[in-house]
Amino acid sequence: MTEPSIFTRILNGEIPAEILGETDRLFALRDIAPQAPVHLLVVPKTAEYRDVTELAAGDPSLLAEMVAFAGKLAAEHTYDGDFRLVFNTGTNAGQTVFHVHAHVLAGGLTEKSVGA
């Protein structure tokens, strides 16, 4: 039996994390090693799928929910709502946690967005 992923452990309350938002099937948090001013993760609450290809084959509606949730998060956390959505699939592609998740990457809020 495999050990629970870090995301499962966060959901179970074993590892503290700031949950930025959640739905019945998803949750979002900040990446602990950000690669952009805004670097959020969108994670299914199920650990059933290791990567995006398994998710697309097994539950395309959940994949669509992830994309929509990523857009909602970008609208809340960026100036213009623009973002990149990245799924690493496989060790050689940089995947280190084998519990499917999406990286939402974008520039941060600017002075214009906070009324300066």
LINBEL-V822775 format. One record per helix or strand of 3 or more residues. SS is the DSSP state (H for helix, E for strand). FROM is the first residue (numbers start at 1). TO is the last residue. If there is no record, write none. Layout:
# LINBEL-V822775
SS&FROM&TO + SS&FROM&TO
This chain:
# LINBEL-V822775
H&6&11 + E&19&22 + E&26&30 + E&38&44 + H&52&58 + H&60&77 + E&84&86 + H&91&93 + E&101&106 + H&111&114
